Amino acid sequence: MSNDKNMAVKRKRWLITATLVFLTIGAAYTVWWLFFAANYETTDDAYVHGNLVQVTAQIPGTVVAIHADDTQHVGKGTLLVQLDPADADVALMQAEAALAQAVRRTRTIFVQNDALKADIAVRQANIERAQVDLAKAQSDLKRRQTLARSGGVSGEEILHAQTAYQAAQSGLAQAQAAFAAAQATLKTNEALTSGTTVAAHPDVMQAADQLRKAWLAYARTRLPAPVDGMVAQRSVQVGQHVAPGTPLMTIIPLQQVWVEANFKENQVRHMQPGQRVKLTADLYGSSITYHGVLQGIAAGTGSAFALLPAQNASGNWIKVVQRIPVRIMLDPKELASHPLRVGLSMTAEVELKEPQAPASSIPSNTQLQTAVFTDGTGDVNKRITTIINENLGS
């Protein structure tokens, strides 16, 4: 009987101990939840995203050379693909010749204006001379007609005087017509050149624009890298004839990737842009920690933007917790030390505290722009100026 009593005491002691252990664990969990877990939201449904910059042909052509391949790092402006430049080269030379011809033709109009002004002065003098000849012929005719009454002049002389008078009238009319024609030509030419120079004349400017267009087509036979990054998805082959808009390869700027974490809809309740985020990548394991900033919360759930959105209007409806994409910007220095690849799995932990800075002040490292397609415009402008100056003459 004493053994049963001892067993009962031990059982009671173990039950009290177990109860105290469970109460201690529950209290510890409650403290941990209130002071730590409640201030964080975690998900492993997170992946690395990046800009997929496509390299596409802007003009039709045949590929004659490829200078980059998959997994290769390229710098901005590096030549990637070369198209056959023969047709574009011929069109460029034709445009240069057309510009030179336009300059010479326009210069001729300006030169003609000076010649026409001198010609008008000569024709004005011709009119004055014709007027003097007409006055002399008229005077001779009157004098002979007066003498004819007394019989001092024969009829033949009067006939000659009348003929000379008519010839003087015709000469004056001809000189006046030539003067009017010269003035009309000068007026037309001055209308074509009024308020402009040879270089600024519409015909020359139009030819210069055609040269720029031909130069642009020639420049587009060389396809440079729009940004710094790694080559991926190269599909172009030598000898392939490509059309405008044909994707040839993709450049991924790995220094500007971000993380898209998919949190459950009840996890984003207290999330705000500007909150701090800790991340780990399956690639490096938990030994490497990334520090990021919550950049923004998507405007809708992933299913809302799916190609075939789910319809919940059926009779047998089952509620499915939706996930909302959250964009997280990574620290560029940490990203440079431990590069990531697009599509890698990540684990994200958002600290649900009040952001230290407003969302508008959050810097972004995902903005892209390029000027590699316009860097050579200065060269064609210099060429246009040279052609104009060479054909202006002295």
Secondary structure, DSSP 8 states (H G I E B T S, - for coil): -HHHHHHHHHHHHHHHHHHHHHHHHHHHHHHHHHHTGGGEEEEEEEEEE---EEEE-SS-EEEEEE---TT-EE-TT-EEEEE--HHHHHHHHHHHHHHHHHHHHHHHHHHHHHHHHHHHHHHHHHHHHHHHHHHHHHHHHHHHHHHHHTT-S-HHHHHHHHHHHHHHHHHHHHHHHHHHHHHHHHHHHHHHHTT--TTTSHHHHHHHHHHHHHHHHHHTTEEE-SSSEEEE-----TT-EE-TT-EEEEEE-GGG-EEEEEEETTTSTT--TT-EEEEEETTTEEEEEEEEEEEEE-SS-TGGGSSS-----SSS------EEEEEEEE-HHHHHHS---TT-EEEEEEE-S--SS-GGG---S------TTTTTHHHHHHHHHHHHHHHH--
